[in-house]
Amino acid sequence: MTNIALDLVGQSRNYYQLAAEIKGEGATEDDFAYLRDVYAFKNVLLTEQPNGHFGETMTRQFFFDVFNFYFTSELTKSSNEQLAAIASKSLKEITYHLKFSSEWMIRLGDGTEESHAKMQQAVDDLWMYTGELFLADELDREMAENGVGVKLEKIKPYFDKKVAEILTQATLTIPETGWMQKGGKTGQHSEHLGFILAELQFLQRAYPGAKW
């Protein structure tokens, strides 16, 4: 999990470096990571949910990995050469992430009675956050229309198929509820993101401009 976290940090750095280059004005990747407040972050709510027990962590990771795999696969076709290059470089790592989390879903879901029950509860609790992954905002639509970003509606069938395939092997079922949580992509977050950012940003805010 530590190696996967490092992979994701590395990928995030590449995107933030590109964003800083586009913004100009002397901006750096650190400005985006350390100097924005909660409401300036536009991440999906799924990614800020607590770790919980290992099964909950792995379920959250699995849902994100499936989305990230198909999203990044499409992003390799971006008309922006830098975005396409970052996506191509990241895809090998993301492919491994999906393999890792899928295998754990199957192992725990189709394991003991206790592990199965915990995994089913994790699926039930986190499923409502998956809808936001495909909820396109104005920027998503603009980037997709210009060939820069990804058409989220295009990858949703692939996500649904892969999730169903792995959960079937894991003897787990998808909740029947159609209600989905949303808000993260518009800056409306759960209480959890504030705690994550407080830990992440403490050193930079306590000692502005510090380098190490």
Secondary structure, 3 states (H helix, E strand, C coil): CHHHHHHHHHHHHHHHHHHHHHHCCCCCHHHHHHCCCHHHCCCCHHHHCCCCCHHHHHHHHHHHHHHHHHHHHHHCCCCCHHHHHHHHHHHHHHHHHHHHHHHHHHHHHCCCHHHHHHHHHHHHHHHHHCHHHHCCCHHHHHHHHCCCCCCHHHHHHHHHHHHHHHHHHCCCCCCCCCCCCCCHHHCCCCHHHHHHHHHHHHHHHHCCCCCC
